[in-house]
């Protein structure tokens, strides 16, 4: 189900829209792709691994119109629905869109649903492992030898960068939105404070809890602030700053219904491991890794994003040979690229449509 926010704290359409996006659950039946025992780059093995996905549109006769869409942290295959539809950037009349769930999000194999390796017995995976699993999905399930584009926001954009680094000739383009090619110390420090809030709560029970621990609620509350900006928060609660507390509690309560603490720990740790300069064939030189990307890139940072600041995107746009930078100037910060505000949605869709049209013509 989709949880609808209520109460005076969610006064603006932007507040309501952001909640609906974050708590969206499966709105369509997903297909399942079995990976079997899936070996990670660490050498550990995820037993009985699987991915799930939905598709929109049809593969054309030339089999060159497929776009892989990848979810952000804790999100699912519905996360990019604001980009999918007639006349939008991901138009099913033009493209075959594969919206995939990824390792650890609760809709693919995850600590929360593994029967043989539950909870903290689950092997730690990386962004690169996510991409390697997706490569099997694309090449084995759909028998594709290439993609027109790989699109993703936030952690989905990390996966798009990793696709370009690990499989440089496989896609024509990437669209990384509000993201980075490697995780910085700033971001890792944020994630570590989130994990400590969970793991230092006695109710977490080393991952073997029956109910989501209260520390996870605190972590969610912190995230809900980090993905926004004071240029949105302050006007939103200008009349009564204390309304921000009620708003925050409602955000936390709703997300506690659909997110899992162990999954959150594993996916944020996967982000910590993210660095495209460690991809096969790279030598750890990040700037050289960016220069080596062959795909055309539309890079879309948020100018006021305090979770994933725009500096890395600006560097990537400077160094990737065929890159275009389109900055999202939104008071929503990180969520400026997340399908919340109508003006931001129009900007992202318009930039993507123009980018894709240039590549096709």
Phi, psi and omega in degrees: 000162172257130182271123183264127181289147176226171173102159184293337184295329179266072187279325187264158177296327179295319179296315180295317181296320181295322178295315182298322178295317186287332182258004182303133177245180188304118180261353179218157178295135178263155171263153183245138175238119182274127178265348185071211176279110191257117181278131179271166180295340177285346186097344175289163185234130170272121182279142176051047183285152177204156170242160171232160185198165166231159176236154176227136180081190183228149175288131181282175185297325180282349180058037183237019182244021183275134177235127177264127182243127191238140191280157173280180181308124176066003181269176182229194186294350178269355191299329183258021182298338178289351177254352188252125177151170181301127179082354179268176184301320179255080185272117180297343175285343182247329188233155170260110190255123176254108178261105190256144167274157188231167184310128171089002182267003178091347178252341166252182179303135189206163173305328185282344184232003178284129179279324185265340181225062187285155171055232185280001170280351181289138178292145178284128179251169181238173172300321180296323175296319175305313183293319179297322176294318178295325178298320176296319178302311185291318185276329183263314181288317184255353178053044178264145175250013177181163178233147173289321180201158170237124188237139174191148175251144179059240179298331174296325176290327174300319178294323178298315176300317182294323174304314183294329180277317185276332181227066194297336183256007188274332183235152176283328188207162172227150175230086176274122185245132179043060187210197181203157181279341171211149182280132182271167176300327178302312183290318179299321178297320176299312182295324181294321177296325178294314181295321179296323178301324179282307193283339177271001173275124180304331181291345177293326175055047180056030177093355184257045181279155173266328176237151180304130183291150180299331178298333177293324177299319177296320178298316179299317179301317177299316180298320182298334175279315183299329183276003177240193181216152180296339176292340171265315186296314186295312176295327181299323183242033183296321183290326180207101183301335182289344175297337178298330180291315178296320177301314181297317180296324179291321175302311182299312184298318181292317182287332175299336180285336189236351179252161180235135186296316180295319176302320180297317178301313184291318181290323177292325175293326175299320176297320178304326183278355189286123176195109184292343179287352176262007178293158179306132180089348177270161183242019179090001178271106187295316181295322177293325177299318177296317180298333185278350182293124183270334183292147167294142185229130168254110187254124189232085175276165172262128183297334181245024180283115179263351175276312175236080185305153190285353185304315182296320179295322179294320176296315180300317181295330179286326189260328179292126188304320184241065184242147173235135179256125176229101186276135180268106183269085187233138175290350180281356179068232182302322181285358173300332177262011190253014174079036183256305185267137184301317180296319178294318178300315180298318181298311182297314179299315182295317179296318180292317179300314180297318179298311180296319180297321178296319181293327184276339184259000000 
